[in-house]
Amino acid sequence: MKTLLTFVAALASLLSFSAGVNAQDVWITPDTPFVELDLNGEFIVIERNQDNEAVIPSSFAKTSRPCPPFCVHPMSAGEGVETVGEIELLDFLENSVVNGSGFLVDARTPSFFNAGTIPGAINLPFNLFTPSDSNPFLGPMLTQLGGNQRGDGSWDFANAPQLLLFCNGPWCDQSPRAIRNLLAIGYPADKLLYYRGGIQNWLMLGLTVVVP
Amino acid sequence: MRFVHKVAFLLIFIFPASKGVAFGVVFSAEIRPATPALRFAQAEIDALSESDLRRLNFYTGRAVDALAALSLQDDAADGSANVGGMGQCRMAIQRLIDAGARSGLSQDTVANYFQTTVDQVFGQDTPLALQNAAGDADAKLLFSNVAAYFATQQAVAETGDIDYAAQIESAAAEIEPLVPGAGDSTPVSRTPPPNEAPTVAGPVIPDDADEATRAVLERVRVRGSDWVITSVLGDSLSSIAAAVYGDSLRYRDIYANNQDVLTDPNILEIDVTLVLPKTE
């Protein structure tokens, strides 16, 4: 029984993956055909478009929007903030979002979010992070994220989650602006990550997008 | 009589996601032929859309993983009950039930599907958590127990009203009766002497109890404030748990409660007297 069970455990973990592997020939990496996750009961699949002739959707095909404001962004969104690509984003989903220690944040305004986003993302539009008297949402949102406001108005983010932010692409200033504002408020840089490629690069790779 | 035949089959799986290596495994095991109920479940499964099937298989795999993890812990026999393992197993099964419901599958259908998968993976070695009072694999029983477990939690969460009087009453009933001299520093044995007069009622045997359940319940004796049972040939911790609590997963509670006489949850010798933990 014991030897069998040791073997069985290996088999059981294999079994969980037997589904859905229907001769995919567009994998994410040489080792990873797709990613399947459970997010609090929500089943999430991220994979690439299997159509070898697929092209990027026209809404994200434009190359030359006017700059400013649509300017090319540097690799870093702030000192100490890690910039990540798609594989690191998937690892973040698996290792931080699934266990609740991190949030994948779509920092775009709701109209963009509702048109399609990365599976597992929540929508915290960048303008909610603007410190201003005309933004009553900042305090409650930071509290919701686990921040504690001290008597002098400054914030303690010791229990705050990791946030991985993205927006429309390398020419989009929405998530970098949110990151700059979070840093200014005192959110720890090592709890912030920036997916510079954004939705445009995500779509360019044919990765799964969901309409919330 | 159950007909068992030997089948060798080739399983080729592909690791997805982060794991990601493709390889094949040759696995030989004795499996049972599918019963009509299982074949019926398979027909419903075959009718699912690709995405529904994918979700179902994902959660089936996780539930099988959780069951295998329990069995591995049991085999390690590293002592104390791992209640967390029970919780994870219950949660994985509940998620599987939910996934089935989203595809319009009944709980029993999902349980049958789960059963066929477990049979393929475990062969004849039915995991303890899956055994009913007769010692047979019974995923439907396990699933209904899990669903009832979460339904109770949900009910408490929703009403927010707890009947404190009843709680205090039941808590008081669980306190061991005062023994003369208990007030001094003499340690009181956890297990009352065998001839102590009963202070609690024995189990009630439901009218609709099946033969195996009835057979187990009839052997439960009251000793002091405890229910005890002495093992006979054919018993397992899970068959007793299934009969007494209607919840085979609670074999772990019995194991935890009897560390002085048990060393491995897989092994129950004849003529061992077990103290059954109180009903939750």
HADDOCK unambig.tbl for C-alpha pairs under 7 A between the chains (distance, minus, plus):
assign (segid A and resid 2 and name CA) (segid B and resid 75 and name CA) 6.09 0.50 0.50
assign (segid A and resid 5 and name CA) (segid B and resid 72 and name CA) 6.57 0.50 0.50
assign (segid A and resid 6 and name CA) (segid B and resid 72 and name CA) 6.88 0.50 0.50
assign (segid A and resid 8 and name CA) (segid B and resid 121 and name CA) 6.23 0.50 0.50
assign (segid A and resid 8 and name CA) (segid B and resid 122 and name CA) 6.35 0.50 0.50
assign (segid A and resid 9 and name CA) (segid B and resid 68 and name CA) 5.52 0.50 0.50
assign (segid A and resid 11 and name CA) (segid B and resid 121 and name CA) 6.74 0.50 0.50
assign (segid A and resid 12 and name CA) (segid B and resid 61 and name CA) 6.89 0.50 0.50
assign (segid A and resid 12 and name CA) (segid B and resid 64 and name CA) 6.16 0.50 0.50
assign (segid A and resid 12 and name CA) (segid B and resid 65 and name CA) 5.44 0.50 0.50
assign (segid A and resid 12 and name CA) (segid B and resid 68 and name CA) 6.91 0.50 0.50
assign (segid A and resid 12 and name CA) (segid B and resid 121 and name CA) 6.49 0.50 0.50
assign (segid A and resid 13 and name CA) (segid B and resid 65 and name CA) 5.85 0.50 0.50
assign (segid A and resid 14 and name CA) (segid B and resid 13 and name CA) 6.18 0.50 0.50
assign (segid A and resid 14 and name CA) (segid B and resid 15 and name CA) 6.46 0.50 0.50
assign (segid A and resid 15 and name CA) (segid B and resid 13 and name CA) 6.92 0.50 0.50
assign (segid A and resid 15 and name CA) (segid B and resid 61 and name CA) 5.81 0.50 0.50
assign (segid A and resid 16 and name CA) (segid B and resid 57 and name CA) 6.70 0.50 0.50
assign (segid A and resid 16 and name CA) (segid B and resid 58 and name CA) 5.63 0.50 0.50
assign (segid A and resid 16 and name CA) (segid B and resid 60 and name CA) 6.94 0.50 0.50
assign (segid A and resid 16 and name CA) (segid B and resid 61 and name CA) 3.61 0.50 0.50
assign (segid A and resid 16 and name CA) (segid B and resid 62 and name CA) 6.16 0.50 0.50
assign (segid A and resid 17 and name CA) (segid B and resid 13 and name CA) 7.00 0.50 0.50
assign (segid A and resid 17 and name CA) (segid B and resid 14 and name CA) 6.43 0.50 0.50
assign (segid A and resid 17 and name CA) (segid B and resid 15 and name CA) 5.92 0.50 0.50
assign (segid A and resid 17 and name CA) (segid B and resid 16 and name CA) 6.19 0.50 0.50
assign (segid A and resid 17 and name CA) (segid B and resid 58 and name CA) 6.97 0.50 0.50
assign (segid A and resid 18 and name CA) (segid B and resid 13 and name CA) 5.39 0.50 0.50
assign (segid A and resid 18 and name CA) (segid B and resid 14 and name CA) 6.31 0.50 0.50
assign (segid A and resid 19 and name CA) (segid B and resid 54 and name CA) 5.70 0.50 0.50
assign (segid A and resid 19 and name CA) (segid B and resid 57 and name CA) 5.82 0.50 0.50
assign (segid A and resid 19 and name CA) (segid B and resid 58 and name CA) 6.97 0.50 0.50
assign (segid A and resid 20 and name CA) (segid B and resid 54 and name CA) 5.60 0.50 0.50
assign (segid A and resid 31 and name CA) (segid B and resid 20 and name CA) 4.19 0.50 0.50
assign (segid A and resid 31 and name CA) (segid B and resid 21 and name CA) 5.73 0.50 0.50
assign (segid A and resid 32 and name CA) (segid B and resid 16 and name CA) 5.14 0.50 0.50
assign (segid A and resid 32 and name CA) (segid B and resid 17 and name CA) 4.84 0.50 0.50
assign (segid A and resid 32 and name CA) (segid B and resid 18 and name CA) 6.16 0.50 0.50
assign (segid A and resid 32 and name CA) (segid B and resid 20 and name CA) 4.80 0.50 0.50
assign (segid A and resid 33 and name CA) (segid B and resid 16 and name CA) 5.59 0.50 0.50
assign (segid A and resid 33 and name CA) (segid B and resid 17 and name CA) 6.50 0.50 0.50
assign (segid A and resid 34 and name CA) (segid B and resid 16 and name CA) 5.93 0.50 0.50
assign (segid A and resid 34 and name CA) (segid B and resid 17 and name CA) 5.31 0.50 0.50
assign (segid A and resid 35 and name CA) (segid B and resid 16 and name CA) 6.61 0.50 0.50
assign (segid A and resid 35 and name CA) (segid B and resid 17 and name CA) 4.31 0.50 0.50
assign (segid A and resid 36 and name CA) (segid B and resid 17 and name CA) 6.71 0.50 0.50
assign (segid A and resid 41 and name CA) (segid B and resid 95 and name CA) 6.22 0.50 0.50
assign (segid A and resid 43 and name CA) (segid B and resid 55 and name CA) 6.51 0.50 0.50
